[in-house]
């Protein structure tokens, strides 16, 4: 477009139209023929996508390449990849995790934490899969610059990654839910993660991002779907949506209880503890 504007400015009509045609051809190539791939030089936390096997007619889920990194206060993480089987009859709670970007009241990363019994929690985070040396950006995310990834991690891994910095913010928001809702939601997200291994897709900053994709999974389970509003498009506002729909558990009120749900310091204080998940929710 800059080349076309330059040619037009100097009144070279033929040149401007030829340049515009070339730009259109290039755009068609970029957006029509670019294909998502698995064979890139991925950064460490994104190197191995989770492999999911659903067994027992939907009663168990086995995840291989389940990320369980150890994140020190500074420096490189200790990489650990594990394998675990989750019994869906034990799935008894789900929390929304909100990580505001620089304490923004609008922009944030959102994840779900699923509890299987008293001290076994796994987080599902829908993310832009990054290559070595690559940084995330909202604008590149509009133009097929990242693949989509369903990151499945043990809870301490994901929370400590996001709470390492002293000025970080993290909110753990318990969701009021039925056993059927939790089970169907978890299975739906596991199916999506499984399908991405077979057929990679591009991340999109608006249509397929951490919050809209998560919201689509939740909305599909509801008898009356919730429309897209600012509380979905701006994920830092998501707890307000849960409050409005009476989905906050434990009689919580938003924003009255916002400070009580701030968990970054508790995450830093509890890292390595055997009862990590309980301590960060005290």
Order of alpha helices (4+ residues) and beta strands (2+ residues): alpha-alpha-beta-beta-beta-beta-beta-beta-beta-alpha-beta-alpha-alpha-alpha-alpha-alpha-alpha-alpha
